Amino acid sequence: MKTVQRRIRGFTLIELLVVIAIIAVLVAILLPAVQKARESANRTRCVNNVKQLSLALHNYHDSHNVLPPGSIFTLFAGDITPSGARFRDPREPYDNNQNLGLHGTSWMFQILPYVEQSNVYNLWRNDYNVFGNSEVLYDNNTNALWRQIGYAPAQAEIPGFYCPSRRTKIDNTTKFSHNKFIDTDAPIKLSTGVRGGGNDYVGCAGSGRMFNPQTRSVYDLTGDQIQFYQNQLRTNANNFNQLSFNTGVLFTNSSVSLTDIKDGTSQTIMISEAERFEGLPVPSSRTVDQVASDGWAWGGPATLFTTLDGPNKKQFWGYAGSPHGDICVVGLADGSSRTVSKSISLPIWQNLGNLSSGIPITNF
């Protein structure tokens, strides 16, 4: 009897191509939905990060009766004549000479104990500036803790200081920018380079002209200079951040109490997402104004911003910016966090940066 063998038929080339095409179409349909869901989750986490930072600032206020200084500086430079413009000496944070009483630290350093980072705060050497606290070779502490953990405290990775849409891994510190001064301008370079300690959130110093774009130093006018410019017709050149109608809650050597916020805590920005220029070409192809600074410990361009211009403009490192499309996450002085549209009216945005503009704000 003859055995009949059935031939097993496989896919033809045309059938295989059809299956592949169907899979490709399904992936094309599903991928945007997956990415949208992931971004929605990241945005929610970012809003929560800003909420936690806002609450930390409130907890600091409960302990000290004032909000932390936006930055602490002791060295100043520039023209000190009444019609001049004094500024903070940008070398204070990155001077490699230690034990000189230098600071250059930020408000983010001050709130470390209030964001469950007391261990990092306690590692800090108060006789060192930011540079000294970034260099593990300077470790002469008891038990050499910096050497044991492998990094100095200013390079500690703090997940709550990172926007999850920007840095999906907390060690991804070189994705956007670097600490310009410690990386490039310091008299000597760190032995291990800048490998950590980045930040994606910044404190609101006000709504005026705050930074010298060339030196990245922060203007810090004398009392006579403030009085002089206060009485001048306002122009782009003399619209300084320290003038009464421009003052925010976190600025150089500030000590603002919540009772100082005359516009209402629900109408005053404390913190925002920082501009990091997502989507632009690599830094070498940008203007000097489109290269951000990085570093939570550094009091200056990395941790402060002004509402002089609107969010998400991708024009200047001293403004607010976000990776969340057309919105930017901000934290208000009442401890809440919310999103703001990039199309927000500029006068409203500027008044949100002031603590006592005297102008009521609705529908933002």
Beta strands, then each sheet from edge to edge (+ up, - down):
strand 1: 71-72
strand 2: 76-78
strand 3: 86-88
strand 4: 105-106
strand 5: 201-206
strand 6: 211-212
strand 7: 217-218
strand 8: 269-273
strand 9: 304-306
strand 10: 327-332
strand 11: 337-341
sheet 1: 1+ 4-
sheet 2: 2+ 3-
sheet 3: 9+ 5+ 8- 10+ 11-
sheet 4: 6+ 7-
end
